[in-house]
């Protein structure tokens, strides 16, 4: 496997290895290195298979698939299943879940990483291990501790969650002159007491003067 070959070369030649899933990266962490020595990038964007299993409400998802592709594949199979992850469809699954996978269903179902049931990881010795093979400590670490720090994740088994076939989405816009500060303050007081089926996020933006 090319992933294992890349790890062997990195170790043998002493060249730093960076891994990217292929989605966007605001901070550029997947294609730069703070170690000022030569490094190479292992791009996993061609690993993008999404295998849905509605029998046990799970899916195996490769890291190069985008969140949009995952949502699409789930929706093609069922209108009442989903996965609690982000809103930006161009995110690569590998990096997104490694970073927690915050999304609009996290109040009800937790983060995306909380809904990972198993994984296949290539460790520093080039061995492919599943949850049973890697042990619970490493499985715990790759669900929030930074997956690229412990190996290269080839596949994740995620839990699909029940969702309504129809949802309501709305936007409330307020300027400072319309009492946005007061509304924001009030939101902070009640947000933790709201029904978990309701998700509210606040975006602070510069108002257009045109």
Secondary structure, DSSP 8 states (H G I E B T S, - for coil): -HHHHHHHHHHHHT-EEEEE-SS--TT-TTT--SS-S-EEEEE-TT---EEEETTTTEEEEETTSBHHHHHHHHHHH-TTEE----S-TT-BHHHHHHTT---TTHHHH--GGGGEEEEEEE-TTS-EE-HHHH-HHHHHHTTTS-GGGT-EEEEEEEE-EE--SS---------GGGTHHHHHHHHHHHGGGS-TT-------------
